[in-house]
Amino acid sequence: MSRRVCRSGPRWFRSGLRWKVSIAIAAVSALVAVALSLVVHNAARVSMLNMSRDVMDERVVAAQKSFDKTGIPQFGAKINDSRLPTALKKATAKDQRATYLQDSGSGAPEVWASVPLPDGRTLSVHERFEDRFEVLKDLDRALIIGSVSVVLGGIALGVLIGDQLSRRLRKAAMAARKLAEGDSEVRVREAIGGRVRDETDDLARAVDGMAEALQERLEAERRVTADIAHELRTPVTGLLTAAELLPPGRPTELVRDRAQAMRTLVEDVLEVARLDGFAERAELQEIDLAEFVVRRVRVAAPDATVTVLRDAHVSTDPRRLERILGNLLANAARHGKPPFEVTVEGRVLRVRDHGSGFPETLLKDGPSRFRTGSKDRAGKGHGLGLTIAAGQARVLGARLTFRNAEPLAEGREGAVAVLWLPESAPTSTGSFPVIHVPD
C-alpha cells in the first residue's frame, strides 16, 4: 500500500541526481573550454603580433636599402612621418631601428617600424594587417563553437552517467520502500541488478543485511508472542470453564469477567501475531457498503448514528471490514464520549466520538500494541484494538488514518478514525493497490 502525498513542496523544486551530475560536468567542461579558448586566443594573438612586427621590420629594412639606392621611399615608406609614435622617435634619436604596436582598441592594431637615415631623418612604414586579424576572428568563432560543443557533450555525458546512477538509486529506493511496507521477499541488490559495480551495491548489501536481520528479529518476536498466546489458550479456556462451575455471586462474576478478559486478550495477541506474519489474505466479496455498515453498527453500537453521504459497491472481505469497524466503535466507546457518529462517503468510512481525542503519540507514530487510545491511559483495554484494525486494513489494501476534530465550544474536540478503502481489491500475491489520499 502506498500513499502518494507530496510533503516537500512542488515537484519542480526538486532536482534529480542526473541533473546535478550533468550541471557539474557541464560547469567543469565550460571552465575548461573557456580557459583553453583564452589560452589559444592569447597565444594566437601574440604570435600574429610578433609575426607582424617581423614583417614590418623586414619591410623597413628593404625600404631603407631601396632608399639608399634610389633616394625614393618604397613599399609605402615615409620620411619624417608626422604621425610617428613618440617611442619610435626616441629610438631613432638613439640611432636604433625599432618596431611599435599602436592598439586603438577597435580592429587590428597598427604596426609601425622605423629606421634612422644617415642624414638624421627617419624612414618609417606602418600597416594594420586587417586580413591577418580576420583569421583571428575566425579562430575565435571556431573556439566558441568548440566550447559550446564541449559543454553540450558534457551535459549529454552527465545525463547518461547520472541517469544510470539515478536509475539504480530509484530502484534501490523502490525496493527499500517495499521492504518498509512489509514485503520481506524483496532484496535491494536483486532490484538494482546490472553489471556496474559501484557504491550503490555496497548500500544495497547493507540495506539487505539490515532487512534480513530485522526480519529475523521480528519473526522471532512474532513466534515467541504466538507461542506464548497459544500456550495460554488452553489454561485460560480451562479457567473460564471452571469459572462457569462456581456458585452464583459477586466473586464468581469477578472471576468470570477477568477470565473472559484474559481469553479476549489471548485471542487478540494471536490475531496480532498472524497479522505481523504478513500471511493473511482477504476473502473478497462484492458488498453494498452503506447497507453493510448500517447493519453492523446497529448490532455493535446501537447508540451510534450512521450518515450515508454517498453509497458505493466495494470488493472486500466482509469479516475483516466488520472487525475493523467493531474495533473502531469499541475504541470510541471505551476512550471517547458520545455521541458516536459513523459516516459513509463513497469508499471512505469515518468513525467519530466527542471525547478528548487521540493522544499525540498515536497521531505521530500510529497505533501501538499495549498502548491505549486514552490520553490519560486510565481507560480499560490493552491497546490492541487499533493495532488489529490497522493490520486488518493493510490486508484489505486499505488505509486507516487517525486525527482529531476541531475543538467544540465546550472544549471537547473528538477523535476521528478514517478508513480509505481501495478502488481495486488486493492482489493474490499479497501486494496492495495504490490509494491516493487527499491532503
C-alpha positions in Angstrom: 0.0 0.0 0.0 1.4 3.4 -0.8 0.3 6.9 0.0 1.4 9.5 -2.6 1.2 12.8 -0.8 3.8 15.4 -1.6 5.2 16.9 1.6 8.3 18.7 0.4 6.8 21.3 -2.0 6.1 21.3 -5.7 7.9 18.6 -7.7 9.7 21.2 -9.9 11.7 22.4 -6.9 13.4 19.1 -6.7 16.5 18.5 -8.8 17.3 14.9 -9.7 20.8 13.4 -9.3 21.3 13.1 -13.1 20.7 16.8 -13.5 23.1 17.6 -10.7 25.8 15.4 -12.3 25.0 17.0 -15.7 25.3 20.5 -14.3 28.5 19.7 -12.6 30.1 18.1 -15.7 28.8 21.0 -17.8 30.3 23.5 -15.4 33.7 21.8 -15.4 33.5 21.5 -19.2 32.7 25.2 -19.6 35.5 26.2 -17.3 38.0 24.0 -19.2 36.7 25.2 -22.6 36.8 28.9 -21.6 40.3 28.5 -20.1 41.6 26.7 -23.2 39.9 29.2 -25.5 41.6 32.1 -23.7 45.0 30.4 -23.8 44.6 29.6 -27.5 43.3 33.1 -28.4 46.1 34.9 -26.5 48.8 32.6 -27.9 47.5 33.1 -31.4 47.2 36.9 -31.0 50.7 37.1 -29.5 52.1 35.0 -32.4 50.3 37.2 -35.0 51.6 40.4 -33.4 55.2 39.1 -33.3 54.9 38.0 -37.0 53.5 41.4 -37.9 56.5 43.0 -36.1 58.9 40.8 -38.0 57.2 41.6 -41.4 57.3 45.3 -40.7 60.9 45.1 -39.6 61.8 43.3 -42.8 59.8 45.8 -44.8 61.5 48.9 -43.3 65.0 47.3 -43.9 64.0 46.7 -47.6 62.7 50.2 -47.8 66.0 51.6 -46.4 68.1 49.7 -48.9 65.9 50.9 -51.8 66.0 54.5 -50.5 69.8 54.3 -50.3 70.0 53.3 -53.9 67.2 55.4 -55.5 66.6 58.1 -52.9 62.9 57.4 -53.3 60.8 55.9 -50.4 59.5 52.5 -51.5 57.0 49.9 -50.0 54.8 52.7 -48.5 57.6 54.2 -46.5 57.6 57.8 -45.5 60.2 60.3 -44.4 59.7 62.0 -41.0 56.0 60.9 -40.8 54.2 63.4 -38.5 52.2 60.5 -37.0 55.3 58.6 -36.0 54.8 57.4 -32.3 56.9 59.0 -29.7 58.5 55.7 -28.7 59.9 55.4 -32.3 61.1 59.0 -32.3 63.1 58.2 -29.1 64.5 55.0 -30.7 65.6 57.0 -33.8 67.3 59.6 -31.6 69.4 56.8 -30.2 70.2 55.6 -33.8 68.1 52.4 -33.3 65.8 50.5 -35.7 62.6 49.6 -33.9 59.0 48.4 -34.2 55.9 49.6 -32.3 52.3 48.3 -31.9 49.7 51.0 -31.7 46.4 49.4 -30.5 43.4 51.7 -30.8 41.0 49.2 -29.2 38.9 48.7 -32.3 40.0 46.4 -35.1 43.5 45.2 -35.8 46.4 47.1 -34.1 48.6 49.4 -36.2 52.2 48.1 -36.6 55.0 50.7 -37.1 58.6 50.2 -38.0 61.3 52.9 -38.2 64.9 53.2 -39.0 67.2 56.3 -38.8 68.8 57.6 -42.0 72.4 58.9 -42.2 71.2 62.5 -42.7 69.3 62.4 -39.4 65.9 61.9 -40.9 63.6 58.9 -40.1 62.2 56.4 -42.5 59.1 54.6 -41.3 56.4 52.2 -42.5 53.1 51.2 -40.9 50.2 48.9 -41.6 47.1 47.3 -39.8 47.2 43.8 -41.3 43.4 43.5 -41.3 43.5 40.2 -43.2 45.7 38.6 -40.5 43.3 39.6 -37.7 40.3 38.3 -39.7 41.9 34.9 -39.3 42.0 35.5 -35.5 38.3 36.3 -35.6 37.6 33.0 -37.4 39.7 31.3 -34.8 37.6 32.9 -32.0 34.4 31.7 -33.7 35.8 28.2 -34.0 36.8 28.3 -30.3 33.3 29.4 -29.3 31.7 26.6 -31.4 34.1 24.1 -29.9 33.4 25.3 -26.4 29.7 25.1 -26.8 30.1 21.6 -28.3 32.2 20.5 -25.3 29.6 21.9 -22.9 26.7 20.2 -24.7 28.7 17.0 -24.8 29.4 17.3 -21.1 25.7 17.7 -20.4 24.9 14.7 -22.6 27.6 12.6 -20.8 26.4 13.8 -17.4 22.8 12.9 -18.2 23.9 9.5 -19.3 26.1 8.8 -16.3 23.6 10.5 -13.9 20.6 8.7 -15.3 22.3 5.3 -14.8 23.2 6.1 -11.2 19.8 7.7 -10.6 18.0 4.7 -12.1 19.9 2.4 -9.7 19.2 4.6 -6.8 15.5 4.8 -7.7 15.3 1.0 -8.0 17.0 0.7 -4.6 14.6 3.2 -3.0 11.6 1.4 -4.5 12.8 -1.9 -3.2 13.5 -0.4 0.2 10.0 1.1 0.2 8.5 -2.3 -0.5 10.6 -3.7 2.4 9.2 -1.0 4.7 5.7 -1.9 3.5 6.2 -5.5 4.7 7.3 -7.3 1.5 10.1 -9.4 3.1 10.9 -11.2 -0.1 12.3 -8.1 -1.8 16.1 -7.6 -1.9 17.6 -4.3 -3.0 20.7 -5.9 -4.6 18.5 -8.0 -6.9 16.3 -5.0 -7.6 19.1 -2.8 -8.9 20.8 -5.5 -10.9 23.1 -4.5 -13.8 26.8 -5.2 -14.5 28.1 -1.9 -13.0 29.7 -2.3 -9.6 29.8 0.9 -7.5 28.9 2.3 -4.1 25.2 1.6 -4.8 26.0 -2.2 -4.5 27.5 -1.6 -1.0 24.4 0.4 0.0 22.2 -2.4 -1.3 24.1 -5.1 0.5 23.9 -3.1 3.8 20.2 -2.5 3.4 19.6 -6.2 2.6 21.6 -7.2 5.6 19.7 -4.9 7.8 16.4 -6.1 6.4 17.3 -9.7 6.9 18.5 -9.1 10.5 15.4 -7.1 11.3 13.1 -9.7 9.6 14.7 -12.5 11.6 14.3 -10.5 14.8 10.7 -9.6 14.1 9.9 -13.2 13.1 11.5 -14.5 16.4 9.4 -12.0 18.4 6.3 -12.9 16.5 6.9 -16.6 17.1 7.5 -16.0 20.8 4.3 -14.0 21.0 2.3 -16.5 19.1 3.7 -19.4 21.1 3.0 -17.7 24.4 -0.5 -16.8 23.4 -1.1 -20.3 22.1 0.2 -21.9 25.3 -2.0 -19.6 27.3 -5.1 -20.5 25.3 -5.7 -23.9 26.8 -5.3 -23.0 30.5 -7.4 -19.8 30.0 -10.1 -21.9 28.4 -10.0 -24.3 31.3 -10.1 -21.4 33.8 -13.1 -19.9 32.0 -14.8 -23.4 32.1 -14.0 -23.8 35.8 -15.4 -20.3 36.5 -18.7 -21.4 35.0 -19.0 -24.1 37.7 -18.6 -21.7 40.6 -21.7 -20.8 42.6 -23.6 -17.6 41.8 -22.3 -14.5 43.5 -20.3 -11.3 43.1 -16.9 -13.1 43.5 -17.9 -15.5 40.7 -18.9 -12.7 38.4 -15.5 -11.0 39.0 -13.6 -14.3 38.2 -15.7 -14.9 35.1 -15.2 -11.3 34.0 -11.4 -11.5 34.4 -11.2 -14.9 32.8 -13.2 -13.7 29.8 -10.9 -10.6 29.6 -7.8 -12.8 29.6 -9.3 -15.0 26.9 -10.1 -12.0 24.8 -6.5 -10.8 25.3 -5.1 -14.1 24.2 -7.2 -14.2 21.1 -6.2 -10.6 20.2 -2.5 -11.4 20.7 -2.8 -14.4 18.4 -4.5 -12.3 15.8 -1.8 -9.6 16.0 0.8 -12.4 15.6 -0.9 -13.6 12.5 -1.2 -10.1 11.0 2.5 -9.5 11.8 3.4 -12.5 9.7 2.0 -10.9 6.5 0.5 -14.2 5.6 -3.2 -13.2 5.9 -5.2 -13.0 2.7 -8.6 -11.3 2.1 -11.6 -13.4 1.0 -13.3 -11.0 -1.3 -17.0 -10.4 -1.8 -19.0 -7.6 -3.5 -21.0 -5.7 -0.9 -23.1 -2.6 -0.7 -21.0 -0.6 1.7 -23.8 1.6 3.2 -26.1 -1.3 3.9 -23.3 -3.3 5.4 -22.2 -0.5 7.7 -25.8 0.3 8.8 -26.4 -3.4 9.8 -23.1 -3.9 11.6 -23.3 -0.6 13.5 -26.9 -1.4 14.6 -25.6 -4.6 16.3 -22.2 -3.4 17.5 -23.2 0.1 18.7 -26.9 0.8 18.8 -26.4 4.3 20.2 -24.2 5.4 17.2 -25.7 7.3 14.3 -24.9 6.4 10.7 -24.9 9.0 7.9 -24.6 8.0 4.3 -23.4 10.8 2.1 -22.6 8.6 -0.9 -23.0 4.9 -1.3 -20.5 2.6 -3.1 -20.2 -1.0 -4.1 -16.8 -2.4 -3.0 -14.9 -5.7 -3.3 -13.6 -6.5 0.1 -13.5 -9.1 2.9 -16.7 -8.5 5.0 -15.4 -10.3 8.0 -12.2 -8.2 8.2 -14.2 -5.0 7.5 -16.6 -5.9 10.3 -13.6 -6.4 12.6 -12.2 -3.0 11.7 -15.5 -1.3 12.2 -16.2 -3.1 15.5 -12.7 -2.2 16.9 -13.1 1.5 16.0 -16.5 1.7 17.6 -15.2 -0.2 20.7 -12.3 2.1 21.0 -14.6 5.2 20.7 -16.9 3.8 23.4 -14.0 2.9 25.7 -11.9 6.0 25.4 -14.3 8.6 23.9 -17.6 10.1 24.8 -21.0 10.1 23.0 -22.5 10.9 20.6 -20.8 8.4 18.3 -21.0 9.1 14.5 -20.3 6.8 11.6 -20.2 8.4 8.1 -20.1 6.6 4.8 -18.9 8.7 1.9 -18.2 6.6 -1.2 -15.3 4.3 -0.2 -14.4 6.3 2.9 -15.7 5.4 6.4 -15.4 7.8 9.3 -15.9 6.9 13.0 -16.0 9.9 15.3 -16.6 10.4 19.0 -16.8 13.6 21.1 -14.2 12.8 23.7 -10.8 14.3 24.4 -9.3 13.0 21.1 -6.4 10.8 20.3 -3.1 11.3 22.1 -0.2 13.0 20.3 1.9 9.8 20.3 -0.8 7.9 18.4 -1.2 10.7 15.9 2.5 10.8 15.4 3.5 7.1 15.5 0.3 5.3 14.8 -1.4 2.7 16.9 0.9 0.6 19.1 0.1 -2.6 20.9 -0.5 -2.4 24.7 -0.9 1.4 24.4 -4.4 2.6 24.9 -6.1 5.3 22.9 -6.7 7.4 26.0 -4.6 10.4 26.7 -4.6 9.8 30.5 -4.2 5.9 30.0 -6.9 5.5 32.5 -9.3 3.6 30.3 -9.8 -0.1 30.0 -8.2 -2.2 27.4 -4.8 -3.3 26.2 -4.3 -1.1 23.2 -4.6 -4.0 20.7 -7.9 -2.8 19.1 -6.5 -0.1 16.9 -3.4 -2.3 16.2 -5.6 -5.1 14.9 -7.8 -2.6 12.9 -4.7 -1.2 11.2 -3.4 -4.7 10.4 -6.7 -5.8 9.0 -6.9 -2.6 6.9 -3.5 -3.5 5.5 -4.8 -6.9 4.5 -7.7 -5.3 2.7 -5.3 -2.9 0.9 -7.0 0.0 2.7 -5.5 2.9 4.6 -6.5 3.7 8.2 -5.7 7.2 9.5 -6.3 9.0 12.8 -6.8 12.6 13.5 -8.6 14.9 16.0 -11.5 17.1 15.0 -11.7 20.8 15.6 -12.4 21.7 19.2 -16.0 22.3 20.1 -17.5 25.2 22.1 -17.4 23.2 25.3 -13.7 22.3 24.8 -14.2 18.7 23.5 -12.6 18.0 20.2 -13.3 14.4 19.4 -11.3 11.6 17.8 -11.8 10.8 14.1 -10.7 7.5 12.5 -10.9 7.4 8.7 -10.8 4.1 6.7 -9.9 4.6 3.0 -11.0 1.5 1.0 -9.1 1.0 -2.3 -10.6 1.3 -5.7 -9.3 -2.2 -6.6 -9.0 -5.2 -4.4 -5.7 -6.6 -3.0 -3.9 -9.0 -5.4 -3.4 -12.6 -4.8 0.4 -12.0 -4.4 -0.1 -10.0 -1.3 0.7 -6.6 -2.8 -1.7 -3.8 -2.4 -3.2 -1.2 -4.8 -2.2 2.5 -4.6 -4.6 4.7 -2.7 -4.5 8.4 -3.5 -5.2 10.1 -0.1 -6.2 13.8 -0.4 -4.2 16.3 1.6 
